[in-house]
C-alpha cells in the first residue's frame, strides 16, 4: 500500500473534516439554514465530539439552549470537554431512535452524517419530528454513497469498489436520496433540498475524507476486489490523474 493512504481512520477524523474547507463550507450553510435566533433550543442528534455545538451556542445566545446527544460515550466526553464552561450547552448520551426530550420541546434539530449509520433512519426522523415545536425546523445533512464517482483503472474494478462501499461499508448508503421522503413521512414539510458535491483532485485529500486505501484493503479481504484488481486500483489512484466526487444532500424541513 502506498504511503499516501492512511492505514486506519484517525481518532480526530470528525473534527479534522469539520475544520477542512469542505467541512467549513457546508457546515456554515447548514447553520444558516437552521436560522437560529436568540432564545432558541436546538438539539444536535448524533453530535459526536461536538464540532457544531459552539457555533450553535453563539447563535442562540445566553437565553438559548443547545443539547448535544450521542450514543458514543467517548464522543460525549470529548464534546463535553470542547464546550466546558459554555453555560448554554449540555451534552449527554442518548439514542437517536428514542430521544430523551419532551414532545414539542425544541425549536431546531440538526443531524450531520448520522442517519447513514443508525439502525432505523425513519424512526430517528420520527423522533426529530416529535420533539420539534410547531413552526420548528430540522436541517438534516447526509451523503448519498450511490453518488460516489471515482476515475479508476477500469469499469469493472470501479464498480466492484463502489458496490463494496454501498453494500458493506455504510449501513444506510442511500440515505441522502431518501431524506425528503423520510421527512415527509414523519409529518415534516420539506422546504429545500440542497446538494453539496465534494470534488477531489488530490488522492491524499480524498483519502483523508473517503478512506480510499483502507476501504480498498477491506474490499480485497471481503472478495469484492481480487488481488490483481486491488493492485490495479492502488496503482491507478497513486499514479494517474486523480478524480473523485460524492454528493451530500441537505434537507431543510419545517414542522
Helices and strands as residue ranges (DSSP letters): H 13-19, H 21-34, E 41-45, H 53-60, E 65-70, H 73-82, E 89-93, E 106-112, H 121-131, E 132-150, H 155-164, I 165-169, H 175-185, E 189-200, H 203-210, H 212-221, H 227-239, E 244-254
